[in-house]
Amino acid sequence: MQTWLLILGMLVITFAIRYSFFAWPDLRFPRLVEQGLHYVPVAVLTAIVVPGMLMPQGEWALDWRNAYLLAGLLSILIAAVTRNLLATIAGGLLGFFLLRWAFGQLPL
């Protein structure tokens, strides 16, 4: 029963937040809040990706054979140099699979 109440509560809160933008289209946030919201996507993506890079098996893996960490660092470098999303994704994936293959972690 508690699970259903929790799900219902999350549904109501999510709906209220999203509906408020349609109910009051002239609603404006203070400048400081708008500036802070600009960084939310980067912060959320970082919170999702970094633990997978640093702890791919659930334990710290800060060594040179961690393909996740090395490919992540390569992706950061590609993004900084090219400022191109497609190049960053393609280069990171290519680097990741090549590193996994080179470390004997992929059967090719």
C-alpha positions as a printed NumPy array, in Angstrom:
array([[  0.   ,   0.   ,   0.   ],
       [  2.835,   2.381,   0.809],
       [  4.367,   1.789,  -2.611],
       [  1.152,   2.822,  -4.363],
       [  0.86 ,   5.938,  -2.203],
       [  4.453,   6.832,  -3.021],
       [  3.847,   6.352,  -6.759],
       [  0.637,   8.4  ,  -6.572],
       [  2.436,  11.16 ,  -4.676],
       [  5.227,  11.293,  -7.254],
       [  2.616,  11.406, -10.028],
       [  0.805,  14.345,  -8.414],
       [  4.006,  16.301,  -7.79 ],
       [  5.351,  15.688, -11.309],
       [  2.034,  16.626, -12.89 ],
       [  1.734,  19.79 , -10.782],
       [  5.222,  20.947, -11.709],
       [  4.735,  20.346, -15.422],
       [  1.175,  21.691, -15.523],
       [  2.2  ,  24.926, -13.801],
       [  4.067,  26.015, -16.93 ],
       [  0.886,  25.646, -19.005],
       [ -1.445,  27.129, -16.386],
       [  0.682,  30.256, -15.946],
       [  2.517,  30.889, -19.248],
       [  3.763,  34.274, -18.042],
       [  5.481,  32.697, -15.015],
       [  9.088,  33.902, -14.835],
       [ 11.843,  32.749, -12.533],
       [ 14.262,  35.159, -10.893],
       [ 17.453,  35.711, -12.865],
       [ 19.563,  33.765, -10.357],
       [ 17.283,  30.702, -10.651],
       [ 17.395,  30.838, -14.462],
       [ 21.188,  30.978, -14.372],
       [ 21.275,  27.991, -12.033],
       [ 18.875,  25.965, -14.184],
       [ 21.283,  26.382, -17.086],
       [ 23.692,  23.954, -15.368],
       [ 21.136,  21.264, -14.429],
       [ 21.597,  19.061, -17.552],
       [ 25.383,  19.034, -17.156],
       [ 25.119,  18.224, -13.44 ],
       [ 22.609,  15.406, -14.002],
       [ 24.627,  13.854, -16.834],
       [ 27.795,  14.055, -14.742],
       [ 26.047,  12.391, -11.794],
       [ 24.956,   9.536, -14.058],
       [ 28.192,   8.998, -16.014],
       [ 31.032,   9.55 , -13.526],
       [ 30.194,   6.678, -11.141],
       [ 30.156,   4.3  , -14.103],
       [ 33.569,   5.545, -15.186],
       [ 35.188,   5.338, -11.769],
       [ 33.433,   2.209, -10.485],
       [ 32.417,   0.059, -13.495],
       [ 32.251,  -3.176, -11.449],
       [ 30.937,  -1.541,  -8.264],
       [ 34.409,  -1.005,  -6.841],
       [ 36.924,   1.786,  -7.4  ],
       [ 38.925,   1.164, -10.583],
       [ 41.435,   3.989, -10.875],
       [ 44.009,   2.213, -12.996],
       [ 45.23 ,   2.313, -16.577],
       [ 43.249,  -0.842, -17.528],
       [ 39.878,   0.793, -16.846],
       [ 38.513,   1.261, -20.374],
       [ 35.497,   3.191, -19.044],
       [ 37.701,   5.805, -17.384],
       [ 40.12 ,   6.13 , -20.292],
       [ 37.322,   6.383, -22.87 ],
       [ 35.57 ,   8.973, -20.695],
       [ 38.73 ,  11.06 , -20.491],
       [ 39.172,  10.694, -24.259],
       [ 35.6  ,  11.884, -24.773],
       [ 36.218,  14.922, -22.572],
       [ 39.321,  15.738, -24.61 ],
       [ 37.482,  15.34 , -27.928],
       [ 34.625,  17.521, -26.677],
       [ 37.02 ,  20.24 , -25.52 ],
       [ 38.915,  20.269, -28.813],
       [ 36.138,  19.849, -31.372],
       [ 33.026,  21.203, -29.579],
       [ 31.135,  18.685, -31.736],
       [ 28.646,  16.32 , -30.079],
       [ 28.738,  13.702, -32.841],
       [ 32.545,  13.625, -32.864],
       [ 32.558,  13.277, -29.073],
       [ 30.114,  10.358, -29.082],
       [ 31.774,   8.588, -32.018],
       [ 35.296,   9.111, -30.697],
       [ 34.351,   7.997, -27.197],
       [ 32.623,   4.841, -28.404],
       [ 35.42 ,   3.984, -30.806],
       [ 38.019,   4.584, -28.105],
       [ 36.046,   2.512, -25.594],
       [ 35.712,  -0.507, -27.854],
       [ 39.322,  -0.298, -29.021],
       [ 40.515,  -0.108, -25.413],
       [ 38.327,  -3.055, -24.387],
       [ 39.709,  -5.042, -27.319],
       [ 43.309,  -4.05 , -26.554],
       [ 42.92 ,  -5.055, -22.891],
       [ 41.48 ,  -8.431, -23.884],
       [ 38.065,  -7.593, -22.456],
       [ 36.258,  -8.12 , -25.785],
       [ 36.334, -11.355, -27.742],
       [ 37.048, -10.179, -31.308]])
